[in-house]
Amino acid sequence: MSIFSPSPAMAQQDSAVLFRSVRIFDGKNGALSASSNVLVRNKTIEKISATDITAEAKVIDGGGRVLMPGLIDAHWHAMLVRPTPMAVLAGDVGYNNLLAATEAAATLMRGFTTVRDMGGPSFGLKQAIDEDLVAGPRIYPSGAMITITAGHGDFRQLADLPRTIGGMLSRMERIGGSMVADSPDEVRVRAREQLMQGASQVKLTAGGGVASPFSPLDVSTFTEPELRAAVEAADNWGTYVATHAYTPVAIQRSIAAGVKCIEHAHLIDEASARLMAEKGIWLSTQPFLDISGAAALGPAEQDKMRQVVAGTDRVYGLAKKYGIKTAFGTDVLFSQALADKQGAMLAALTRWYTPAEALTMATSTNAELLGLSGLRNPYPGKLGVVEEGALADLLLVDGNPLEDIALVKDPAKNFVLIMKGGRIYKNSLAQ
């Protein structure tokens, strides 16, 4: 019998769970442990031992299967995965929230126990998940992505112009999807508003993007003083700014302003890669290999996606050449079918990395990036690892993903147990 738990009320919560006879991928080392036992108590991993552990606990016989950390997606949009672009802009907010909650449960069932949300009104969904009203991954929210007039994230129509400073907000701004800011003062306000709502990091669009109708990929949007205003606001709150940036100009301007993480960078050049490595700047990028991510968009947007795809080999090649700190994400938008391939996108990293390197990136490395939020971290504790004292976000895998990473492409079959925070959300071993 398989236990699929779309709501936490149906999930199994035991004060202690003992995994017996498991081989551990700890999220860091590229080899499995010898047969081990792991005791989870409440929300954390209490003990790991090669010898028997005696405890009052629910026993899970791993049968030699692999126990590994829950996966982390460092570039996710929890509110924007399933609706169409038109539904986001004009649809019913209540329905869109329910749709996002349904997707959150599906995300968790794919083995992604944590996501870093890089733009969208996900604060309410995060609260519902944290309060066990719905099942879903831990969410590190950015809130509304901050953009400029005509920038990536500005979904207004030409009929909405001219914009009156301090005037009526657009629909996308009212629902918290994106905020338009055209001066350092406006940027500062919008950044502080996201922090006020609980943002763990702040997201700005420093250059053009695929999905937006008025922003060619080559354009640079925010000025350095505008970017610096957001950086100062985030720094005052002990956290950081990440920027959507494809081009060398957008990347280098972001770094000059104090940005700590660059999202995408598919049009990067050698000098920008070298600068990122020298400054210790994070790269959060995605293995885009086709234009399926733009299937819901128009011809012009699909053409921009082709330009991005053409740069995928370059960005990973330069990241490896210069040793840039690199995080894994998927950036799925407007496609449930593409979201279902979240694990397949992780497996695609083996075009550039070994399975162990790819899985490390999606666990402990991504967790290191999440730690940049400092005291704004909504989930203090160790994520992305299987070690004593870490938060108990765990997957029990039928097979060895270090030898066959394709296992992550079929989580319904191969992830026989999914645990988040010590709670079992799926257990297909249960009889």
C-alpha positions in Angstrom: 0.0 0.0 0.0 1.3 3.4 -0.9 0.7 6.4 1.3 0.3 9.7 -0.7 -0.4 12.6 1.6 -1.8 15.7 -0.1 -2.4 17.2 3.3 -0.3 17.2 6.5 -3.3 15.8 8.4 -2.9 12.6 6.4 0.9 12.5 6.9 2.4 10.3 9.5 3.9 12.1 12.5 5.9 9.9 15.0 7.9 11.4 17.8 10.8 9.2 16.7 11.6 7.2 13.5 14.4 4.7 13.3 15.8 3.9 9.8 17.6 0.5 9.9 19.9 -0.9 7.3 20.4 2.1 5.0 23.4 3.3 3.0 23.7 7.0 3.3 24.5 9.7 0.8 25.2 12.5 3.2 24.9 15.3 0.6 28.6 16.0 0.6 30.6 12.9 0.0 30.6 11.1 -3.4 30.4 7.7 -1.8 27.8 5.8 0.2 28.3 4.9 3.8 28.4 1.3 5.0 25.1 -0.1 6.2 23.9 2.3 8.9 21.0 3.2 11.3 19.6 6.7 11.6 17.4 7.9 14.4 15.1 10.8 13.8 13.5 12.5 16.8 10.9 15.2 16.3 12.3 17.3 13.5 16.0 16.5 13.5 18.4 13.7 13.0 19.4 12.6 16.5 21.9 9.8 15.9 23.7 8.0 13.1 25.5 4.7 13.8 26.9 1.7 12.1 25.8 -0.3 15.1 22.3 -0.9 16.5 20.4 2.0 17.9 18.0 1.2 20.7 15.1 3.6 21.0 11.3 3.8 21.3 10.6 4.6 17.7 8.7 3.6 14.6 11.1 1.4 12.7 11.6 1.7 8.9 13.6 -1.2 7.5 15.6 0.3 4.7 16.7 -3.1 3.3 20.0 -1.6 2.1 18.3 1.3 0.2 19.9 4.7 0.0 19.0 7.4 2.5 19.7 10.9 1.2 18.8 14.5 1.9 15.7 16.0 0.5 16.3 17.9 -2.8 16.4 21.7 -3.0 15.4 23.8 -6.0 17.2 27.1 -5.7 15.1 28.9 -8.4 11.4 28.1 -8.1 8.2 30.1 -8.5 5.6 28.4 -6.3 2.7 30.6 -7.4 3.5 30.6 -11.1 4.0 26.9 -12.0 0.6 25.8 -13.0 -1.5 28.8 -14.1 -1.3 30.3 -17.6 0.2 33.8 -17.9 -3.3 35.2 -18.5 -4.6 33.4 -15.4 -1.9 35.0 -13.3 -2.7 38.4 -14.6 -6.5 38.3 -14.7 -7.6 35.1 -13.0 -9.3 34.6 -9.6 -6.7 35.0 -6.8 -8.4 32.4 -4.6 -8.3 29.8 -7.3 -4.7 30.6 -8.1 -3.8 30.1 -4.4 -5.5 26.7 -4.4 -3.8 25.7 -7.6 -0.4 26.7 -6.0 -1.2 24.6 -2.9 -1.9 21.6 -5.1 1.3 22.1 -6.9 3.2 22.5 -3.6 2.1 19.0 -2.6 3.2 17.6 -5.9 6.6 19.4 -5.6 7.1 17.7 -2.2 6.1 14.3 -3.7 8.9 14.8 -6.3 11.3 14.8 -3.4 11.9 18.5 -3.3 11.6 19.3 0.4 12.9 23.0 0.0 12.5 25.6 -2.7 13.9 29.1 -3.0 11.1 31.2 -4.4 12.5 33.8 -6.8 9.4 35.9 -7.4 5.8 35.7 -6.7 3.2 36.2 -3.9 4.2 33.0 -2.0 4.1 34.4 1.6 0.6 33.0 2.2 1.4 29.6 0.8 4.5 29.5 2.9 2.5 30.3 6.0 -0.1 27.6 5.2 2.7 25.0 4.7 4.5 26.0 7.9 1.2 25.8 9.8 0.5 22.4 8.4 -2.6 23.5 6.6 -1.3 22.1 3.3 1.6 19.9 2.3 4.5 21.4 0.5 8.2 22.2 0.6 9.9 24.7 2.8 9.8 28.0 1.0 12.5 30.7 1.1 10.4 33.6 -0.3 11.6 36.6 -2.2 8.1 38.1 -2.5 7.5 40.3 -5.5 10.4 40.6 -8.0 11.4 44.2 -8.4 11.7 45.5 -11.9 11.7 48.8 -13.9 9.3 50.2 -16.4 9.5 47.8 -19.4 11.8 45.5 -17.5 11.5 41.8 -17.0 8.5 41.4 -14.7 6.6 44.4 -16.0 3.5 42.9 -17.5 1.5 46.1 -18.0 0.0 46.8 -21.4 0.9 49.9 -23.5 -2.6 51.3 -22.7 -1.6 51.4 -19.0 1.0 54.1 -19.8 2.0 56.6 -18.7 2.8 55.5 -15.2 2.0 58.0 -12.5 4.5 57.8 -9.7 2.5 57.0 -6.6 -0.6 56.3 -8.7 -2.7 53.2 -9.0 -0.7 49.9 -9.1 -1.0 47.4 -11.9 -2.7 44.0 -11.3 0.6 42.2 -11.0 1.7 44.7 -8.4 -1.5 44.4 -6.4 -1.2 40.7 -6.1 2.5 40.8 -5.2 3.9 39.2 -8.3 6.2 42.0 -9.3 6.8 45.7 -8.4 7.9 48.5 -10.7 10.5 50.9 -9.4 12.3 53.6 -11.4 14.6 55.3 -8.9 16.8 54.4 -6.0 14.1 55.7 -3.6 11.4 53.5 -5.2 13.7 50.5 -5.2 14.4 51.0 -1.5 10.7 51.2 -0.6 9.8 48.1 -2.7 12.7 46.1 -1.2 11.7 47.0 2.3 8.1 46.1 1.6 9.2 42.5 0.7 11.4 42.3 3.8 8.4 43.5 5.9 6.4 40.6 4.6 9.1 38.1 5.4 11.3 37.9 2.4 14.4 35.8 3.1 16.2 37.4 0.1 15.3 40.2 -2.3 15.1 39.6 -6.1 15.7 42.3 -8.8 15.7 42.0 -12.5 18.9 43.6 -13.7 18.4 42.8 -17.4 15.9 41.6 -19.9 14.1 38.3 -19.7 12.3 35.6 -21.7 8.7 35.8 -20.4 8.2 39.6 -20.4 6.8 41.3 -23.5 8.9 44.5 -23.4 12.3 43.4 -22.3 14.8 42.2 -24.9 17.5 39.9 -23.5 20.3 42.4 -24.3 18.9 45.3 -22.3 20.4 46.4 -18.9 17.7 47.7 -16.7 18.5 49.0 -13.2 21.3 51.5 -12.8 24.0 50.8 -10.3 22.6 53.3 -7.7 19.2 51.7 -8.0 20.7 48.2 -7.5 22.7 49.5 -4.6 19.6 50.9 -2.9 18.2 47.3 -2.7 21.5 45.9 -1.6 21.6 48.5 1.3 18.1 47.7 2.3 18.7 43.9 2.3 22.1 44.4 4.1 20.4 46.4 6.8 18.2 43.4 7.4 21.1 40.9 7.4 20.3 39.3 4.1 21.2 39.7 0.4 20.0 40.6 -3.1 19.9 38.2 -6.1 19.5 39.6 -9.6 18.1 38.1 -12.8 20.9 38.8 -15.2 21.8 37.1 -18.5 24.4 39.5 -20.0 27.9 40.6 -19.0 26.7 44.2 -18.4 23.9 43.1 -16.1 26.1 40.7 -14.3 29.0 43.1 -13.8 26.8 46.0 -12.8 25.1 43.8 -10.2 28.4 42.8 -8.7 29.6 46.4 -8.6 26.4 47.2 -6.6 27.0 44.5 -4.0 24.7 41.8 -5.3 25.7 38.3 -3.9 23.9 36.0 -6.3 23.4 36.0 -10.1 20.4 34.2 -11.5 20.7 32.6 -14.9 23.8 34.2 -16.6 23.4 32.2 -19.8 24.9 35.0 -21.9 27.9 35.3 -19.6 31.4 36.0 -21.0 34.8 35.0 -19.7 35.6 38.3 -17.9 32.3 38.2 -16.0 32.9 34.6 -15.0 36.4 35.4 -13.8 35.0 38.4 -11.8 32.3 36.2 -10.2 35.0 33.7 -9.1 37.3 36.5 -7.7 34.5 38.1 -5.7 32.9 34.9 -4.5 29.6 35.6 -6.2 27.1 32.8 -6.3 25.7 31.6 -9.6 22.2 30.2 -9.5 21.5 28.7 -13.0 19.4 26.2 -14.8 20.2 23.4 -17.3 17.9 24.7 -20.1 18.4 22.4 -23.1 15.3 23.2 -25.2 12.5 25.8 -25.4 9.9 23.7 -23.6 10.0 26.3 -20.8 8.5 28.9 -23.2 5.8 26.7 -24.6 3.0 28.8 -23.1 4.5 32.0 -24.5 4.4 33.7 -27.8 6.9 33.5 -30.8 9.0 36.4 -29.7 9.4 35.0 -26.2 10.2 31.5 -27.6 12.9 33.1 -29.8 14.5 34.7 -26.6 14.4 31.2 -25.0 16.4 29.8 -27.9 19.1 32.4 -27.2 19.2 31.4 -23.6 19.4 27.7 -24.5 22.3 28.4 -26.8 24.2 29.7 -23.8 23.6 26.8 -21.4 26.8 25.0 -22.3 28.8 28.2 -22.0 27.6 29.1 -18.5 28.2 25.7 -17.0 31.6 25.4 -18.8 32.7 28.8 -17.4 31.4 28.0 -14.0 33.5 24.8 -13.9 36.5 26.5 -15.4 36.6 29.3 -12.8 35.3 27.3 -9.8 32.2 29.6 -9.4 29.9 28.6 -6.5 27.0 27.1 -8.4 23.5 26.3 -7.3 20.9 24.2 -9.1 17.4 25.4 -9.9 14.7 24.8 -12.6 12.8 28.1 -13.0 9.6 26.4 -14.1 6.8 28.7 -15.3 3.3 28.1 -16.5 3.6 24.4 -17.1 2.6 21.5 -14.9 4.0 19.1 -17.4 7.4 20.8 -17.2 7.2 20.8 -13.4 6.8 17.1 -13.5 10.2 16.9 -15.1 11.9 18.7 -12.2 13.9 15.6 -11.3 14.8 15.1 -15.0 16.3 18.6 -15.1 18.5 17.7 -12.1 19.5 14.5 -13.9 20.4 16.7 -17.0 23.3 18.2 -15.0 25.3 15.0 -15.8 26.0 16.7 -19.1 28.6 18.7 -17.1 28.9 17.0 -13.7 29.1 13.5 -12.2 25.9 12.2 -10.5 27.6 12.8 -7.1 28.4 16.4 -8.1 24.9 17.0 -9.3 23.3 15.6 -6.3 25.6 17.5 -4.0 24.7 20.7 -5.8 21.0 20.0 -5.3 21.4 19.3 -1.6 24.3 20.7 0.5 25.5 23.3 -2.0 22.0 24.7 -2.4 21.6 24.7 1.4 24.8 26.8 1.6 23.2 29.4 -0.7 20.1 29.4 1.5 22.3 30.2 4.4 23.1 33.6 2.9 19.8 34.8 4.4 21.4 34.9 7.8 19.0 35.8 10.5 16.2 36.1 7.9 16.5 32.4 7.4 13.0 31.1 8.1 14.2 27.6 8.9 17.3 27.8 11.0 19.1 24.5 11.2 21.2 22.4 8.8 19.5 21.5 5.5 20.8 19.5 2.6 22.8 17.0 4.6 22.3 13.7 6.5 24.2 14.2 9.7 23.5 14.4 13.4 21.7 17.6 14.3 20.5 18.3 10.8 16.8 18.9 10.0 15.2 15.6 9.0 14.4 16.2 5.4 15.1 12.7 3.9 14.4 10.5 0.9 14.7 6.7 0.9 15.6 5.7 -2.6 15.1 2.3 -4.2 18.4 2.2 -6.0 21.7 4.0 -5.9 21.4 7.5 -7.4 25.2 8.0 -7.3 25.4 5.3 -9.9 22.1 5.9 -11.7 21.0 9.5 -11.3 18.1 8.7 -13.7 16.3 7.4 -10.6 15.4 11.0 -9.6 13.4 11.3 -12.9 10.8 8.9 -11.6 10.2 9.8 -7.9 6.8 8.1 -7.8 8.5 4.8 -8.3 12.0 5.3 -6.8 11.5 7.6 -3.8 9.8 5.0 -1.5 9.8 7.3 1.5 9.7 11.1 1.7 10.2 12.9 5.0 10.2 16.6 5.8 10.9 17.9 9.2 10.6 14.4 10.7 7.2 13.8 9.3 6.5 11.0 6.8 4.6 12.3 3.8 5.0 9.1 1.6 5.9 5.6 2.6 5.3 3.0 -0.1 7.0 0.4 2.1 4.1 0.5 4.5 2.0 -2.7 4.5 
